[in-house]
């Protein structure tokens, strides 16, 4: 799964990477959690625009308070499930990030050690996301992040990982409104190459979703990285 991530990159770089031609104030966030507002890139006509979405997808047809918001959608089955089927066919988005967190159960204990996972170069990437319009009123549209099988790096920590897209061709394919077949997108669901990523343990301060400071991303004292050299 993907339950926390960060986006701390300056908007100017984000606009360059994702082909945005607008200017937006975007504060750095080190610990983005479910139910919070996220920045997402959507295609509107011939342009890519930044949108504000709430993390936790709820279709407008769902009875209020009867359906738990879905933060993740399994890429293997999303195209078949009613809750995700329409969104993955016609409402896809990119969720920019520069890192995400997963928790590893520590042998012989009840505790879980949080890890921060990034690109090896620390650069930007995107999660493959889907979104639904708000049911009405002042509510924001909602979104979910697709997941896939873990690569060897993430498998050491967790049994799922987000679907990660990293180059403009992948961004273009994911946002293409002419593509409605999930089968045509399936090659994008592959686990991102482990050798291009790194992971390191961080402090348990990240466990608290109210805490959104730079120390969430700092390495835990006296612990090493998990990576491929």
N, C-alpha and C positions, 0 to 999 in steps of 0.2 A: 504494500500500500504506500501511499504518500500522504503523511499527516501533518507535516510542517515543512516550510521552505523559507528561503530568504530572497530578497531583491534589494540590493544595496547600491547598485550601479547608477551613476548619474544618467539623467534622462537623455542627455545629448548623445551618449554612446548607445543607449537603448534605441533611440530613434534611428541611428545609423545602422545598427544591426538588423532591425526589423522593418526598415524602409518606411518610417513614419515621417510625414511632412508637417507636423504640428509641434507646438510647444506646450508642455504640461508640467506643472509643479508636481514632483514625485519625491516624497520623503523616503529615506532608506528604511527598510524593514528587515530585521534580523530573525524574526520568529513569527512568520505568518501562519495562522492557525485556522482550522475550520470555523465557519460562521462569520469570519472576518471579510472585509472588502479586499479584493485583489485586482491588480491591473491585468488586463487581457487585450490581446491584439485580435481584432476581427476585421474581416473584409467587408467594406461597404462600397458597392459599385466597383470602381477600378482602384480604390484606395484602401490602404490599411489604416485603421483608426484604433486608438487606445480607448478601451471601455472599462467602466467600473462594474464589477460583478461581485456577487456574494458567493463565497466558497461553500457549497453544499447544495447540489442540484435538487430542485423540486419542480416537477412539471406543473403548468397552470391548471391542468385538469385534476390534479390530486386534491383530495379533501383536506382542508386546512387542519393541521395538527394530527393528521392520520398517517402521514408518510414521513419517515425520518429523512432529513436531507442527506443526499448521497455525495460524499466528498470524492470518491473514486468509482471508476467503472472498469471492469475487467475487459481488456481489448478483445479477448477471445470470445466473449459472449454479448458484448454491448449491442451489437447489431440485431440480436434476437430478442432482447428484453424490452417490453413496452416502455419502461421508464426511460430508457436510453435510445431507443430505436430511431425516433424522429430526429433527435438532436445530433446523433452521429451522422445521419444522412444529410442534414441541411443546416446545422448550427454548430459549426466547429470553430474553435479559437485556439490561439497560442497563449500560454501562460508563462511569461518571461520569469526567469529565475537565475540566480548565480550560485545556488547551493540548496540542498535539502537534507532533512534529518531522518534517520531511522534509529530504532532502539534494538539492541541485542541483549537477549537474556543471558545473564552471567551464570555459568555452571555452578550448581550447588547453592544458589541463592535465589531470592525472590526479586532481586533488583534487576533493572535493565539499564545498560550503559548507552547513552545517546551518542551517535556518530554524525558528523557533518560530512556530506558527500558532495564533491564538486567536479568540475572539469579539471584536468591536470594543470591547465594554464590559468585556472581561476576565472575563466571567461563566462560570458552569458550563454544561455541556451533556453530552450522552451519546452514546457510540458505540452503534450497533445491534450487539448481540453475540448469540452462540449458545453453548450449553454442552453438555457431555457429562458424565455421572457418572464417578467414578473406577472403575478396573477392580477395586479392592479394596485392602485394607490401609490404611495411613495416607495414601495419596495424596489430593491435592485433586482435585475436579472440574476439568475443563479448559475453556477457552473460546477463541473466535476472534472477531475484529472484521470486520464486513462492510465492503467497499469499493465504490466507484462511480466513475463518470467524474469528472474534476476540474472544479471551477468555474474561471472565468477567473483568479482569484487564485492558486489552487493550481497551475494549469496552467503558470504561470511557473516553478514549482519541480519539479513531479513530474507523472507521467501518470496517477496514481490518487489518490483521497482517501478517507478513511473515510466511511461513512454516518453522518451527524450528525443527531440528534434534539434538539429544543430546547424544546418546550412539552409541557404535561401531556397534551394530547390525543394527541400522537404517542407519548408514553410509554405511555399507556393502550392504544392500538392495538397497539403492539409487544408488550406483555406479556399481551394478552388470550388466555387459553387456549382460548377458543372458536374463534379464528381459526387454522386449520391450512393454509389455502391461501396459497401464496406470492403468487399473483396478486392477492389481496386486500390485500397489503401493499406492492405494487410502487411505489405513489406515495411511500412513505417513502424509497425508494432514490434519489430525485433528489439531485443535488448541492446542498449547502447554499448559500444565496445569498452570493455573493462580497462584496456591499456590506456585509454584516453581520460581516465578518471582517477581520483584519489579519495581517500576517506581517512578521517582521524577522529578520535574520541573527544568530546567536548564535555563541559561541566553540566551538572544536572539542573542548573538554572534555566535551561531551555525547556525543562518539563512544564514550567508555568507559562501558559499562553499569554498571561498579562505582562510578562517580561519580554521586552522587545528592544534590547540594547546590544551593543557590539560584543559584550562578553558572551553572548549566546554562541558566537562563532569562534571563540578562542579555544585553542587546544587545552584539554585537561592536563594538569600538571603530571609530569613523569610518566606519560603514556605516549606510545608511538603511533605511527600511521599504518594504515592498511593500504598498500598500493602495489602497482606493478611497475617495475623499472626495466 
